[in-house]
Amino acid sequence: MTKNRPSPLFAAAILVLTAAGLIAQAPQAPAGPPRGSSGPPEHAKVTPINNLPNPYETVRNFGTLPDGRKWGSVSAINVDPDGKHIWAGDRCGANSCAGSTVNPIVKLDPNGKVVQSFGAGLILWPHGMDVDRQGNVWVVDARSATAAELKQFPDAKGKGHTVTKFSPQGKVLLVLGTPGEAGDPPAKFSEPNDVLVAPDGSIFVAEAHGAQFLDADGPGAIGRISKFSADGKFIKTFGSYGYGPSQFRGPHSLAMDSKGRLFVADRGNRRIQIFDQDGKHLDTWYQFSRISGLYIDRNDTLYAIDSESDDNYNPGWRKGLRVGSARTGEVWYFVPEHVSRQASGMGGYGSMGEGVAVDAAGNVYAGEVGPVQGVTKFIPRLKR
């Protein structure tokens, strides 16, 4: 017996009605959670902080680069010891310095004019930065060149996975890590995120950038802080990949308070972890959100900037700048994200910077990465 089959005209009509939404399609299996969107269970117990006073005036497009060139992505930003000038690491008008001949490291005066620049051909992907008490500029080059970059720009080979100490005039004084090669300390780093120089000259380096996108241990699951002496001699490494105390998933930024406590923005785990300088875990804070950049000023005011939050990677939290106390953990202020056609970070709504620094007058500077680029200045309207 021959089975009944729909005529070609009937089949075509079904296709038209389905496309028009007049006939429901069979439900599709839901997609799994995005890669790296897992987090510690403690995070779910914290009420999102999204609606605090904003005492700042936002000024976009701070700073003018030489020769009229446009800003690229900026996550490396810090303040000069004079408390007035700002240092920034521009990714050469794009999101990489591969093939570029411009100076990525720039020093801006209070009016945004570049008064010093250096680093052409030396840095591929400036990511984190610190400026020590002598004015030396420490720059993290977080990755090596991709296959596509090497094909187009062979000179990009041999760069990345390093921390470079520059004099204020741009002379290379020290290089930690092996340029262009990923690996383990003391000889190598794997995608370092940030560097911090303590008052005694000790050097702390955080790894690794890609670990924030992993949900389980395995290749590339690196979470560690390495400590070096002032002259670059390796002292120790502490931390590991994971969700518990002293474990990290993308330690993205470092800061130190007046007591010498080391604050780590554990971005993939949506928290701050606090340590002494020997690596002993002291505390964990979730109230400052999924943090890309940290800065603590001389009054122990903590500035935590969130460029990534969305409903997958930090449910319930908004991108923005949260300001509070490094002593008590209280959050005082919230500066909301910029409105933008595309979102920064992992998606969601709006954009906010990755790097953050604060001058002596309390002006806050954000290094922007993504659809909004360059530097944003937040001017305080109130004094605390």
C-alpha positions, 0 to 999 in steps of 0.5 A: 500500500502506498503511503499518503504524501503531502503535495509540493504545494501543501509543503510550500504553504507549510514553510511559508506559514512557519516562517511567518510565525503562524505555525509554531515550530517544534521547541529547540533544546535549550543551549547550555550555559556560556563557557566560563559563566559558572561561579562560586556558590557564595556569590548567589547569596549576595544582593546586587548593589546597583542603585547607590548615589553617583557623585561624579560627572562623566567626561568622555574622550579625555586626552588627545594623542599625538598626530591626531591618532585615535585611541584604541583599547585601554586597560592599562592605566595608573597615576604618576607619583606626582598625583597629577599626571596619568599613564595609559597603555593604548593598544595602538589605536586598535586592540593590538599593537601588532604591526604598529610603529606608534608609542603605546605608553603615554603620559597625560598631563591634567589637561589630557595632553601627552607629555611623554610616550614610548614603547613602540615595537616593544609591547603587543597587548598592554593589559595591566600597569603600575607606577612605582614610587620612583616613577618607573612604569611597569607594563604587563604584555598579556599575550603573544601574537595570534597566528593571523597576526604573525602571518600579517606581521612577522615582527610580532613574534617574540613579544608577550607574556612579560612584565617590563619595567620602564624608566619614566623616559622609556628606557627598559630597566628589567623584563620578567618572563620570556618574551613570546613564550608562555609557561610557569614562573620564575622564567615564564608567565602565562597570560599575565594580567597585572603587576603591583609594586609594593612600598618595599619594592616587592613585585607581584604578578597575577596570571592567567587571563584565559582561566576566567573562561574555564569551568573546570580544571584542565589545560590552561587552568592557571590561577596564581600570584607570583612574588619577586624581590625588587631586583626581580629575583623569584620568591614564591608563587601562591594560589591555584585555579578554582572557586575556593579561598586562595583559588582564582579564575582570572585574577585580573587586577591588583591593589594594596591598601595602607596596611599592606594587604594585597587585594586581588580582583578575581574576575571570573569568580566575581569577587575580591580576595584579600591576602597578606604579602606572604600569600595568606588568605585574609578575606573574600568580598563579593559586594563590589561585583565582577571586577576588571580593575582595582585602585586603592587611594591613600585614604583607603578608598577602593575603586572597583570597575566592572566592564563585564557583568551581564545575566550570564556572567554576573546575574543581577549586577550592572556594569559600572564603577563602585566606590567604597572602603578598603577598610570595612568593605562598605560600598558607598557609590555606584557610577552606571555604565555608558549607553552604547550600541554594543556592550563591553565585556561579555554582553548585556547592556552598556559599556564601562572601562576595564582599568581604573586610576585616581589622581590626588584630587579624586578624579577617577580615570577609566581605561575603556576596552570595547565599543567605547575606547580611550579614557573616561574621566569622572570628576567628583561633584561631592567631597566625602 
